Structures are given as structure tokens and as C-alpha cells.
Amino acid sequence: MAAPTLVGPGYDYSGYGQSPGKPSEHNTYADIEVAYKWLVDTCAVKPEDIILYGQSVGSGPTNIDKIPAVKCSVLIIHGTADEVVDFSHGKKLWGLCKEKYEPLWLNGVEKPLSQ
């Protein structure tokens, strides 16, 4: 088995960091679609080899209304001390996932994997 190749576009969502535009749910999905198409079309990464990861504002698209439609395995990582997105949100998301890994609840952590 070959070692995995890690390719990761770094980008800011519209209206954040260096990106122009306004933050909105629609623009966030458009940004995600551009990054996904870049991986598939430019880097020739097979869709089944792509792992999607959202953190902080990037986890917004994984909202309560949409998570039941996800058709792949999901891993939820959430800090129990998060003051921006309450821990109960992560627990509810995990409960609504059809295919899921055991969650990774990080006790006392505000923002997992932050810089």
C-alpha cells in the first residue's frame, strides 16, 4: 500500500482573512466547492480520497438541518469549554449522524486544533 499524499488547499472563506466578499452561508458553500473542484480537477485527487475538515467558522456548514443528509462516516471533535459554539451543538450533531466514529470530546478545551 502506497503512503498517502497529503494535499490541502489553504483558503479563507469569503469575508474572512485575506478573502474579499461577504461572509454568508451561500458564499461559504461556494468557497468549499471551489476548493473541492481544485482538488479533483487540478490535483487529480479521487473524491473518495478527500477528507473534509471544518473548524470554527468552517464547521458552520455542518449544521443540524444538513447533517442527516451526509452519506459518509463522520468524526466530530469538539472542546467541552468552547464559548463560541456550545458543546451541546457537537453532541447533537454527533447524535444525528447516520455513519459516525466515536466522537472525540476534548475536556476543558475551548477550540480543538487551534493555532
Chimera marker file (.cmm) of the C-alpha trace (Angstrom):
<marker_set name="trace">
<marker id="1" x="0.000" y="0.000" z="0.000" r="1" g="1" b="0" radius="0.5"/>
<marker id="2" x="1.394" y="3.383" z="-1.020" r="1" g="1" b="0" radius="0.5"/>
<marker id="3" x="1.853" y="6.154" z="1.502" r="1" g="1" b="0" radius="0.5"/>
<marker id="4" x="-0.905" y="8.739" z="1.369" r="1" g="1" b="0" radius="0.5"/>
<marker id="5" x="-0.323" y="12.014" z="-0.407" r="1" g="1" b="0" radius="0.5"/>
<marker id="6" x="-1.492" y="14.984" z="1.567" r="1" g="1" b="0" radius="0.5"/>
<marker id="7" x="-2.767" y="17.884" z="-0.468" r="1" g="1" b="0" radius="0.5"/>
<marker id="8" x="-4.532" y="20.682" z="1.254" r="1" g="1" b="0" radius="0.5"/>
<marker id="9" x="-5.644" y="23.962" z="-0.153" r="1" g="1" b="0" radius="0.5"/>
<marker id="10" x="-5.392" y="26.671" z="2.408" r="1" g="1" b="0" radius="0.5"/>
<marker id="11" x="-8.017" y="29.331" z="1.954" r="1" g="1" b="0" radius="0.5"/>
<marker id="12" x="-10.113" y="31.814" z="3.842" r="1" g="1" b="0" radius="0.5"/>
<marker id="13" x="-13.865" y="31.863" z="3.497" r="1" g="1" b="0" radius="0.5"/>
<marker id="14" x="-15.363" y="34.900" z="1.770" r="1" g="1" b="0" radius="0.5"/>
<marker id="15" x="-15.142" y="37.912" z="4.044" r="1" g="1" b="0" radius="0.5"/>
<marker id="16" x="-12.533" y="36.364" z="6.367" r="1" g="1" b="0" radius="0.5"/>
<marker id="17" x="-8.763" y="36.758" z="6.462" r="1" g="1" b="0" radius="0.5"/>
<marker id="18" x="-7.461" y="37.918" z="3.080" r="1" g="1" b="0" radius="0.5"/>
<marker id="19" x="-10.565" y="36.906" z="1.101" r="1" g="1" b="0" radius="0.5"/>
<marker id="20" x="-12.836" y="39.575" z="-0.343" r="1" g="1" b="0" radius="0.5"/>
<marker id="21" x="-16.600" y="39.321" z="-0.277" r="1" g="1" b="0" radius="0.5"/>
<marker id="22" x="-19.118" y="38.975" z="2.478" r="1" g="1" b="0" radius="0.5"/>
<marker id="23" x="-19.481" y="36.071" z="4.900" r="1" g="1" b="0" radius="0.5"/>
<marker id="24" x="-22.662" y="34.130" z="4.233" r="1" g="1" b="0" radius="0.5"/>
<marker id="25" x="-23.800" y="30.516" z="4.165" r="1" g="1" b="0" radius="0.5"/>
<marker id="26" x="-24.119" y="30.674" z="0.365" r="1" g="1" b="0" radius="0.5"/>
<marker id="27" x="-20.594" y="32.066" z="-0.074" r="1" g="1" b="0" radius="0.5"/>
<marker id="28" x="-19.143" y="29.503" z="2.328" r="1" g="1" b="0" radius="0.5"/>
<marker id="29" x="-20.586" y="26.652" z="0.248" r="1" g="1" b="0" radius="0.5"/>
<marker id="30" x="-19.284" y="28.289" z="-2.940" r="1" g="1" b="0" radius="0.5"/>
<marker id="31" x="-15.791" y="28.541" z="-1.391" r="1" g="1" b="0" radius="0.5"/>
<marker id="32" x="-15.897" y="24.880" z="-0.383" r="1" g="1" b="0" radius="0.5"/>
<marker id="33" x="-16.998" y="23.878" z="-3.895" r="1" g="1" b="0" radius="0.5"/>
<marker id="34" x="-14.066" y="25.763" z="-5.455" r="1" g="1" b="0" radius="0.5"/>
<marker id="35" x="-11.577" y="24.033" z="-3.135" r="1" g="1" b="0" radius="0.5"/>
<marker id="36" x="-13.158" y="20.625" z="-3.824" r="1" g="1" b="0" radius="0.5"/>
<marker id="37" x="-13.116" y="21.139" z="-7.616" r="1" g="1" b="0" radius="0.5"/>
<marker id="38" x="-9.482" y="22.237" z="-7.417" r="1" g="1" b="0" radius="0.5"/>
<marker id="39" x="-8.514" y="19.018" z="-5.646" r="1" g="1" b="0" radius="0.5"/>
<marker id="40" x="-10.425" y="16.838" z="-8.127" r="1" g="1" b="0" radius="0.5"/>
<marker id="41" x="-9.785" y="18.703" z="-11.382" r="1" g="1" b="0" radius="0.5"/>
<marker id="42" x="-6.324" y="20.216" z="-10.884" r="1" g="1" b="0" radius="0.5"/>
<marker id="43" x="-4.689" y="17.813" z="-8.450" r="1" g="1" b="0" radius="0.5"/>
<marker id="44" x="-6.452" y="14.672" z="-9.768" r="1" g="1" b="0" radius="0.5"/>
<marker id="45" x="-7.446" y="13.565" z="-6.269" r="1" g="1" b="0" radius="0.5"/>
<marker id="46" x="-10.205" y="10.963" z="-6.306" r="1" g="1" b="0" radius="0.5"/>
<marker id="47" x="-13.332" y="12.149" z="-4.449" r="1" g="1" b="0" radius="0.5"/>
<marker id="48" x="-13.261" y="9.064" z="-2.231" r="1" g="1" b="0" radius="0.5"/>
<marker id="49" x="-9.768" y="10.064" z="-1.062" r="1" g="1" b="0" radius="0.5"/>
<marker id="50" x="-10.807" y="13.533" z="0.103" r="1" g="1" b="0" radius="0.5"/>
<marker id="51" x="-11.312" y="14.174" z="3.790" r="1" g="1" b="0" radius="0.5"/>
<marker id="52" x="-13.339" y="17.282" z="4.557" r="1" g="1" b="0" radius="0.5"/>
<marker id="53" x="-12.476" y="19.169" z="7.713" r="1" g="1" b="0" radius="0.5"/>
<marker id="54" x="-14.198" y="22.194" z="9.169" r="1" g="1" b="0" radius="0.5"/>
<marker id="55" x="-13.047" y="24.138" z="12.195" r="1" g="1" b="0" radius="0.5"/>
<marker id="56" x="-14.599" y="27.106" z="13.944" r="1" g="1" b="0" radius="0.5"/>
<marker id="57" x="-16.484" y="29.065" z="11.277" r="1" g="1" b="0" radius="0.5"/>
<marker id="58" x="-15.699" y="26.205" z="8.851" r="1" g="1" b="0" radius="0.5"/>
<marker id="59" x="-17.861" y="23.874" z="10.860" r="1" g="1" b="0" radius="0.5"/>
<marker id="60" x="-20.893" y="26.074" z="10.248" r="1" g="1" b="0" radius="0.5"/>
<marker id="61" x="-21.898" y="24.127" z="7.121" r="1" g="1" b="0" radius="0.5"/>
<marker id="62" x="-22.240" y="21.043" z="9.307" r="1" g="1" b="0" radius="0.5"/>
<marker id="63" x="-25.413" y="22.380" z="10.797" r="1" g="1" b="0" radius="0.5"/>
<marker id="64" x="-28.276" y="20.464" z="12.383" r="1" g="1" b="0" radius="0.5"/>
<marker id="65" x="-30.535" y="20.652" z="9.300" r="1" g="1" b="0" radius="0.5"/>
<marker id="66" x="-27.979" y="19.216" z="6.888" r="1" g="1" b="0" radius="0.5"/>
<marker id="67" x="-26.110" y="16.542" z="8.870" r="1" g="1" b="0" radius="0.5"/>
<marker id="68" x="-28.732" y="13.793" z="8.333" r="1" g="1" b="0" radius="0.5"/>
<marker id="69" x="-28.068" y="14.017" z="4.566" r="1" g="1" b="0" radius="0.5"/>
<marker id="70" x="-24.346" y="13.226" z="4.942" r="1" g="1" b="0" radius="0.5"/>
<marker id="71" x="-23.636" y="9.815" z="3.415" r="1" g="1" b="0" radius="0.5"/>
<marker id="72" x="-20.128" y="9.129" z="4.700" r="1" g="1" b="0" radius="0.5"/>
<marker id="73" x="-18.508" y="8.434" z="8.048" r="1" g="1" b="0" radius="0.5"/>
<marker id="74" x="-18.241" y="11.482" z="10.291" r="1" g="1" b="0" radius="0.5"/>
<marker id="75" x="-15.858" y="12.242" z="13.143" r="1" g="1" b="0" radius="0.5"/>
<marker id="76" x="-16.919" y="15.024" z="15.500" r="1" g="1" b="0" radius="0.5"/>
<marker id="77" x="-14.163" y="16.725" z="17.530" r="1" g="1" b="0" radius="0.5"/>
<marker id="78" x="-15.372" y="19.337" z="19.988" r="1" g="1" b="0" radius="0.5"/>
<marker id="79" x="-13.934" y="21.072" z="23.017" r="1" g="1" b="0" radius="0.5"/>
<marker id="80" x="-16.166" y="20.936" z="26.072" r="1" g="1" b="0" radius="0.5"/>
<marker id="81" x="-15.199" y="24.517" z="27.015" r="1" g="1" b="0" radius="0.5"/>
<marker id="82" x="-15.954" y="26.093" z="23.622" r="1" g="1" b="0" radius="0.5"/>
<marker id="83" x="-17.513" y="29.501" z="24.259" r="1" g="1" b="0" radius="0.5"/>
<marker id="84" x="-18.380" y="30.247" z="20.614" r="1" g="1" b="0" radius="0.5"/>
<marker id="85" x="-20.137" y="27.025" z="19.592" r="1" g="1" b="0" radius="0.5"/>
<marker id="86" x="-21.622" y="25.385" z="22.660" r="1" g="1" b="0" radius="0.5"/>
<marker id="87" x="-20.561" y="21.801" z="23.346" r="1" g="1" b="0" radius="0.5"/>
<marker id="88" x="-24.218" y="20.719" z="23.138" r="1" g="1" b="0" radius="0.5"/>
<marker id="89" x="-24.103" y="21.521" z="19.400" r="1" g="1" b="0" radius="0.5"/>
<marker id="90" x="-21.338" y="18.966" z="18.848" r="1" g="1" b="0" radius="0.5"/>
<marker id="91" x="-23.220" y="16.343" z="20.839" r="1" g="1" b="0" radius="0.5"/>
<marker id="92" x="-26.413" y="16.963" z="18.873" r="1" g="1" b="0" radius="0.5"/>
<marker id="93" x="-24.568" y="16.796" z="15.534" r="1" g="1" b="0" radius="0.5"/>
<marker id="94" x="-22.979" y="13.504" z="16.518" r="1" g="1" b="0" radius="0.5"/>
<marker id="95" x="-26.340" y="12.095" z="17.551" r="1" g="1" b="0" radius="0.5"/>
<marker id="96" x="-27.846" y="12.941" z="14.147" r="1" g="1" b="0" radius="0.5"/>
<marker id="97" x="-25.039" y="11.413" z="12.044" r="1" g="1" b="0" radius="0.5"/>
<marker id="98" x="-26.029" y="8.242" z="10.209" r="1" g="1" b="0" radius="0.5"/>
<marker id="99" x="-22.499" y="6.855" z="9.919" r="1" g="1" b="0" radius="0.5"/>
<marker id="100" x="-20.186" y="8.002" z="12.664" r="1" g="1" b="0" radius="0.5"/>
<marker id="101" x="-16.990" y="7.325" z="14.503" r="1" g="1" b="0" radius="0.5"/>
<marker id="102" x="-16.830" y="7.634" z="18.275" r="1" g="1" b="0" radius="0.5"/>
<marker id="103" x="-16.632" y="11.364" z="18.980" r="1" g="1" b="0" radius="0.5"/>
<marker id="104" x="-13.523" y="12.996" z="20.334" r="1" g="1" b="0" radius="0.5"/>
<marker id="105" x="-14.683" y="15.223" z="23.192" r="1" g="1" b="0" radius="0.5"/>
<marker id="106" x="-11.762" y="17.295" z="24.454" r="1" g="1" b="0" radius="0.5"/>
<marker id="107" x="-12.391" y="18.050" z="28.122" r="1" g="1" b="0" radius="0.5"/>
<marker id="108" x="-11.629" y="21.617" z="29.109" r="1" g="1" b="0" radius="0.5"/>
<marker id="109" x="-10.538" y="22.623" z="25.602" r="1" g="1" b="0" radius="0.5"/>
<marker id="110" x="-12.063" y="25.717" z="24.051" r="1" g="1" b="0" radius="0.5"/>
<marker id="111" x="-11.024" y="25.325" z="20.404" r="1" g="1" b="0" radius="0.5"/>
<marker id="112" x="-9.533" y="21.991" z="19.312" r="1" g="1" b="0" radius="0.5"/>
<marker id="113" x="-6.619" y="22.172" z="16.914" r="1" g="1" b="0" radius="0.5"/>
<marker id="114" x="-6.418" y="25.983" z="17.037" r="1" g="1" b="0" radius="0.5"/>
<marker id="115" x="-3.179" y="27.711" z="16.308" r="1" g="1" b="0" radius="0.5"/>
<link id1="1" id2="2" r="1" g="1" b="0" radius="0.2"/>
<link id1="2" id2="3" r="1" g="1" b="0" radius="0.2"/>
<link id1="3" id2="4" r="1" g="1" b="0" radius="0.2"/>
<link id1="4" id2="5" r="1" g="1" b="0" radius="0.2"/>
<link id1="5" id2="6" r="1" g="1" b="0" radius="0.2"/>
<link id1="6" id2="7" r="1" g="1" b="0" radius="0.2"/>
<link id1="7" id2="8" r="1" g="1" b="0" radius="0.2"/>
<link id1="8" id2="9" r="1" g="1" b="0" radius="0.2"/>
<link id1="9" id2="10" r="1" g="1" b="0" radius="0.2"/>
<link id1="10" id2="11" r="1" g="1" b="0" radius="0.2"/>
<link id1="11" id2="12" r="1" g="1" b="0" radius="0.2"/>
<link id1="12" id2="13" r="1" g="1" b="0" radius="0.2"/>
<link id1="13" id2="14" r="1" g="1" b="0" radius="0.2"/>
<link id1="14" id2="15" r="1" g="1" b="0" radius="0.2"/>
<link id1="15" id2="16" r="1" g="1" b="0" radius="0.2"/>
<link id1="16" id2="17" r="1" g="1" b="0" radius="0.2"/>
<link id1="17" id2="18" r="1" g="1" b="0" radius="0.2"/>
<link id1="18" id2="19" r="1" g="1" b="0" radius="0.2"/>
<link id1="19" id2="20" r="1" g="1" b="0" radius="0.2"/>
<link id1="20" id2="21" r="1" g="1" b="0" radius="0.2"/>
<link id1="21" id2="22" r="1" g="1" b="0" radius="0.2"/>
<link id1="22" id2="23" r="1" g="1" b="0" radius="0.2"/>
<link id1="23" id2="24" r="1" g="1" b="0" radius="0.2"/>
<link id1="24" id2="25" r="1" g="1" b="0" radius="0.2"/>
<link id1="25" id2="26" r="1" g="1" b="0" radius="0.2"/>
<link id1="26" id2="27" r="1" g="1" b="0" radius="0.2"/>
<link id1="27" id2="28" r="1" g="1" b="0" radius="0.2"/>
<link id1="28" id2="29" r="1" g="1" b="0" radius="0.2"/>
<link id1="29" id2="30" r="1" g="1" b="0" radius="0.2"/>
<link id1="30" id2="31" r="1" g="1" b="0" radius="0.2"/>
<link id1="31" id2="32" r="1" g="1" b="0" radius="0.2"/>
<link id1="32" id2="33" r="1" g="1" b="0" radius="0.2"/>
<link id1="33" id2="34" r="1" g="1" b="0" radius="0.2"/>
<link id1="34" id2="35" r="1" g="1" b="0" radius="0.2"/>
<link id1="35" id2="36" r="1" g="1" b="0" radius="0.2"/>
<link id1="36" id2="37" r="1" g="1" b="0" radius="0.2"/>
<link id1="37" id2="38" r="1" g="1" b="0" radius="0.2"/>
<link id1="38" id2="39" r="1" g="1" b="0" radius="0.2"/>
<link id1="39" id2="40" r="1" g="1" b="0" radius="0.2"/>
<link id1="40" id2="41" r="1" g="1" b="0" radius="0.2"/>
<link id1="41" id2="42" r="1" g="1" b="0" radius="0.2"/>
<link id1="42" id2="43" r="1" g="1" b="0" radius="0.2"/>
<link id1="43" id2="44" r="1" g="1" b="0" radius="0.2"/>
<link id1="44" id2="45" r="1" g="1" b="0" radius="0.2"/>
<link id1="45" id2="46" r="1" g="1" b="0" radius="0.2"/>
<link id1="46" id2="47" r="1" g="1" b="0" radius="0.2"/>
<link id1="47" id2="48" r="1" g="1" b="0" radius="0.2"/>
<link id1="48" id2="49" r="1" g="1" b="0" radius="0.2"/>
<link id1="49" id2="50" r="1" g="1" b="0" radius="0.2"/>
<link id1="50" id2="51" r="1" g="1" b="0" radius="0.2"/>
<link id1="51" id2="52" r="1" g="1" b="0" radius="0.2"/>
<link id1="52" id2="53" r="1" g="1" b="0" radius="0.2"/>
<link id1="53" id2="54" r="1" g="1" b="0" radius="0.2"/>
<link id1="54" id2="55" r="1" g="1" b="0" radius="0.2"/>
<link id1="55" id2="56" r="1" g="1" b="0" radius="0.2"/>
<link id1="56" id2="57" r="1" g="1" b="0" radius="0.2"/>
<link id1="57" id2="58" r="1" g="1" b="0" radius="0.2"/>
<link id1="58" id2="59" r="1" g="1" b="0" radius="0.2"/>
<link id1="59" id2="60" r="1" g="1" b="0" radius="0.2"/>
<link id1="60" id2="61" r="1" g="1" b="0" radius="0.2"/>
<link id1="61" id2="62" r="1" g="1" b="0" radius="0.2"/>
<link id1="62" id2="63" r="1" g="1" b="0" radius="0.2"/>
<link id1="63" id2="64" r="1" g="1" b="0" radius="0.2"/>
<link id1="64" id2="65" r="1" g="1" b="0" radius="0.2"/>
<link id1="65" id2="66" r="1" g="1" b="0" radius="0.2"/>
<link id1="66" id2="67" r="1" g="1" b="0" radius="0.2"/>
<link id1="67" id2="68" r="1" g="1" b="0" radius="0.2"/>
<link id1="68" id2="69" r="1" g="1" b="0" radius="0.2"/>
<link id1="69" id2="70" r="1" g="1" b="0" radius="0.2"/>
<link id1="70" id2="71" r="1" g="1" b="0" radius="0.2"/>
<link id1="71" id2="72" r="1" g="1" b="0" radius="0.2"/>
<link id1="72" id2="73" r="1" g="1" b="0" radius="0.2"/>
<link id1="73" id2="74" r="1" g="1" b="0" radius="0.2"/>
<link id1="74" id2="75" r="1" g="1" b="0" radius="0.2"/>
<link id1="75" id2="76" r="1" g="1" b="0" radius="0.2"/>
<link id1="76" id2="77" r="1" g="1" b="0" radius="0.2"/>
<link id1="77" id2="78" r="1" g="1" b="0" radius="0.2"/>
<link id1="78" id2="79" r="1" g="1" b="0" radius="0.2"/>
<link id1="79" id2="80" r="1" g="1" b="0" radius="0.2"/>
<link id1="80" id2="81" r="1" g="1" b="0" radius="0.2"/>
<link id1="81" id2="82" r="1" g="1" b="0" radius="0.2"/>
<link id1="82" id2="83" r="1" g="1" b="0" radius="0.2"/>
<link id1="83" id2="84" r="1" g="1" b="0" radius="0.2"/>
<link id1="84" id2="85" r="1" g="1" b="0" radius="0.2"/>
<link id1="85" id2="86" r="1" g="1" b="0" radius="0.2"/>
<link id1="86" id2="87" r="1" g="1" b="0" radius="0.2"/>
<link id1="87" id2="88" r="1" g="1" b="0" radius="0.2"/>
<link id1="88" id2="89" r="1" g="1" b="0" radius="0.2"/>
<link id1="89" id2="90" r="1" g="1" b="0" radius="0.2"/>
<link id1="90" id2="91" r="1" g="1" b="0" radius="0.2"/>
<link id1="91" id2="92" r="1" g="1" b="0" radius="0.2"/>
<link id1="92" id2="93" r="1" g="1" b="0" radius="0.2"/>
<link id1="93" id2="94" r="1" g="1" b="0" radius="0.2"/>
<link id1="94" id2="95" r="1" g="1" b="0" radius="0.2"/>
<link id1="95" id2="96" r="1" g="1" b="0" radius="0.2"/>
<link id1="96" id2="97" r="1" g="1" b="0" radius="0.2"/>
<link id1="97" id2="98" r="1" g="1" b="0" radius="0.2"/>
<link id1="98" id2="99" r="1" g="1" b="0" radius="0.2"/>
<link id1="99" id2="100" r="1" g="1" b="0" radius="0.2"/>
<link id1="100" id2="101" r="1" g="1" b="0" radius="0.2"/>
<link id1="101" id2="102" r="1" g="1" b="0" radius="0.2"/>
<link id1="102" id2="103" r="1" g="1" b="0" radius="0.2"/>
<link id1="103" id2="104" r="1" g="1" b="0" radius="0.2"/>
<link id1="104" id2="105" r="1" g="1" b="0" radius="0.2"/>
<link id1="105" id2="106" r="1" g="1" b="0" radius="0.2"/>
<link id1="106" id2="107" r="1" g="1" b="0" radius="0.2"/>
<link id1="107" id2="108" r="1" g="1" b="0" radius="0.2"/>
<link id1="108" id2="109" r="1" g="1" b="0" radius="0.2"/>
<link id1="109" id2="110" r="1" g="1" b="0" radius="0.2"/>
<link id1="110" id2="111" r="1" g="1" b="0" radius="0.2"/>
<link id1="111" id2="112" r="1" g="1" b="0" radius="0.2"/>
<link id1="112" id2="113" r="1" g="1" b="0" radius="0.2"/>
<link id1="113" id2="114" r="1" g="1" b="0" radius="0.2"/>
<link id1="114" id2="115" r="1" g="1" b="0" radius="0.2"/>
</marker_set>
